[in-house]
C-alpha cells in the first residue's frame, strides 16, 4: 500500500521508519512518500499562506501550492488517489475507517498548518478526517496516526496476523485484560483460568472480560454491539456478579454498623458504670 503525505514538514515522516512499520517500508509492503507544497510555489519566498479575506486572526494555506501538489502527484502516479484532508472539521477517525483505508491501493493525506485551509482546497478532496475534538498545530501527527493504524492492517505487516483481530475495536469491543510473566508480581496474581490450559474456557473468559470492560469504560461502544446468544449469557453473568457485589457490600456495611453500635453501647455502659461508682 502506498501513502502520499502532502506536508510542509516532510522530515516528521522519518519517525515512521522504525519498528514493524519500518520493516514493512524497507521490504516494500508499505510505501510512504512526502510532497511539499512549497515545491509548487512561484514567488521567491516560496509562500504557501496568506491572510484571510474579510479579516480575522491567523493565516490560511493558499489553494495554489496544495492543489498543484495534488495534481502533480496524480500525474506521476497515473491517476487520482483517494484524497483525505486532515482537519478538526472532519469525521472522526476510528478502526472501521482504518479497515476501509487498508483496502485501498493508495491514500493521500493532506496536512494543514496555520489557521486552516482556503475553502477551495476542500473541493479537491474525497473526504475530511479528524482524530477528535481537539486542535493540533498541524496535520502531521494525525497523518502519522492514520498511516500506522492503517498500515498495520495490510497483510504481512504484523508478524502475527491474529494480532489485528484479537484487539480493541476489532469487533466493536475493547480488548480483554492480558498478562505475561511472572505469574505473581508484587502479590498480584494472574487469573487462574489463564494458567489452566483450557483453551475453550480461556476464550470464554476473555470474551466475558471484553464485554465487561467495554460496558464499563465505553458505554457508547457497548450500546452499538450486535450481541449473540453467548454475549447475552455472559452479560447476564456479569449482572449477577454485580448484584452479588452490591449485596456483599450492603452486608459488610450492615455488619460494620452493627459493630459500631455494639462498641458505642459498650462504651455507654462503661461510662454509666463509672458514673454510678
N, C-alpha and C positions, 0 to 999 in steps of 0.2 A: 504494500500500500504506500502511496505517496502523499506526503503532507507538504503543501506550499504555504509558507508563512509570509504575509506582507507586513513588514515591520520596519520602523526607523532604527531599531536596535538589534540587528541580526546576531550580535555576539551573545545575547542572552540564550540563544538556542543551543549553545555549546554544552549547557547543562544536561541536555538530553543524551549525550554520548557517554553515559555511564550505566552500569548495571545491565540488566537483561535487555533494556531498550537499546543501550549502546551496542550490545552484541547483535541485536536484530538489525540495527542500522549497518553495522560492519558486514553482516552476512548478506545484506540486500533484501531482507524480508520487508524492511521499512526504509523509506527514503524521506528525509526532511530537507527542504530547500528554502532558503530565505530570499526575499525580494524587497529591496529597499526603495520606497517611493522617491527618495532623494535622487536616485539614478535617472528619474524621468522628469526632473525639473529643467527649466530653461533659463533661469537667471543665475548670475554668478554667485549668489549667496545660497543657492540650492534650497530655496524656500519651499516649505510644504504646508505652512499655516498662514492664516491671516485673520484680521479682526472680523467679527460678525456684522453683517448689515443690520441696521436698526439699533446698534449699540449693544452693550452687555459686557459682562466680565469674560476674560479669557480669550483664547484664540481657537479657531477651528481648522481642522485639516482640510485643505483645498481639494476639490474634486479631481483636478487635472492629474497630479502625480499619482494618486491612488488608482484612478481608473485606467490610466495609461499603463501602469504596472500590471494590472489585471489583464489588459488586452495583450500586452507583450507576452505574458505568461501563457495565455491561451494560444497565441500564435506559435510559441515554442513547443507546446505540448500537443499541438494538432487539434485543438478543440477546447470547449469550455469545461472547466472543472466545477465541482459544487462549491459555491462561494458562501462563506459564513462570516457575517460581520459580528465582531465581539463587542457587545455594548450592554450596559445595565438595563436598557430598554427591551432586551431580547427575552425569548422564552428560556426558562431555567434549564440548564444542562443537567441531565440525570443519566442513569445507567441505560435506560431504554434508548436515549439519544446516542450514547456511545456505541451500543449494539447496531443501531441504524447506520451510523457513520462507518463502522467497521466493514460494512458490506459494500462500500463504495471503493472504486479503484483509486480515487484521489480526492483530496479535500483541501480547499483553500481557506485559510483562516486569516482574517484581516484585522490587524491590531490598531486600535486608536491611540491617540495621545492628546494632550492639551485638553480643551474643554469639550471636544467631541468632533463629529464629522459634519461636513457640509451635507445637507439632506439629499443632494443628488447622488451621493455615493450609495445611499440605501437603495436607490433604484437599480443598482447594478448587481445586487446580491440575491441569493436564493432564500436565505433566512438569516435571522438575527438570534444570537445566543448570549446568555448571561450566566455567570456562575452563581449569582444570588443577588439578594437585595443589599448590595453594598457597592462602593465605588473604589476602583484601583487607580493608580497613576497612569496605567496603560493596559493594553490588552495582552501583553506578552505572557504574563503569569497565567492568564486564562487559556492562552494558546498552549502553553506547556502542559497544563492540566488536561485539556481535551486531547492532545496528542498522546499523552501517556495512558489515559483512560480508554482511548480508542485502540491504540496500537497493541495493548496487551491482549485484546480480543482477536487479533489477527492470528490465524493458525500458525503455530511454530514459534511464536514469540515467547510464550511461557514454557518453561521446562516441563511442567505438568499441566496438560490441557484441562484436567479436572479442577485446577485451582480457580479457573474463571467461572466454574459452575457452582461450586460449594463456597459461596462468599456472600457478603452482604449485598442486597439489592438484586442479586441474580434471579431470584424467584419472587421479588417483591417483599422479601423479608430480610431482617437483619441476621447476620451470621451468629451461629451458636457460640458459646464460650469454648475456648481451646486452651490446651495445656501441653507442656513438654517437660522434660526432666529438669529438676528432680521431682519425684513423686510427692515429696513433702518439702515445702520451703517455709522456713520460719514458722512452723506449726500449722501451715495451711496446706491441706492435702488435696490431691487431685480426686475428683469424684470417683468412687469405686467402680462405677459402671464402665468407665473408660479403660480400666485395667482388667476387665473381665474377659476380654477376648470374644465376647458375644456380639458379633457384628450387627445382627438384627436389633438387639437391644440398644446398642450404641446409636444406631441410625435413628431409632425411635426417640431416644433421649435427646439427641441433637435437634431433631425436628421440634420437639416439645419446647426445648430451651430457646430455639429460634423464635417460636411463636411468643413465648413469654417475654423475651427481650424486645421484640417488635411492638407488642401491645403496650409494654411499659414505657419504652423510650420514644417510639414513633407511632403514636395512635393514628396519625394521618395515614401512614402506610398500612397499618393494620386494618383500618376501615375499608381499604380498597382490595384486600386479599380475596381471592377466589378460594374458599375453603372446601376441601373434600371431606369425606366421611371420617378419615383418620384425624384430620385437623380439628374437626368439631369434637371428636372424642378427647383429644389432647387438651383442648381448651376447657372442656368440662372438668377434666382432672385438675387443671390449673385453678379453676374456680373453686373446686372442692378444697384444694390446698390452701387457697387464700381464705376461705371461710373457716377452715380449721385453725389457721394462724390467728384470725380475729378472735375466735373462741378461746384459744390458748392465751392470748394477750389479756382478754377480759378476765379469765380465770386467775391469771397472775395478778392483775390489778385488784381483784376481789380478795385474794389471799394476802396481798400486801396491805390493803386497807384494814383487813381483819387483824393482821399482826400489829399494825399501828394502833388500832383501837384497844387491843389487848394490852399493849405496852402502856397506853395512856391510862387505862383502868388500873393497872398495877401501880403506876406512878401516883394516881389519885389516892388509891388505898393506902399506900405507904405514907403519903402526906397526911391522910386522916389519922393514921395510927400515931404518927409523930405528934400531931396536934392534941390528940387525946392524952398522950403521956405527958 
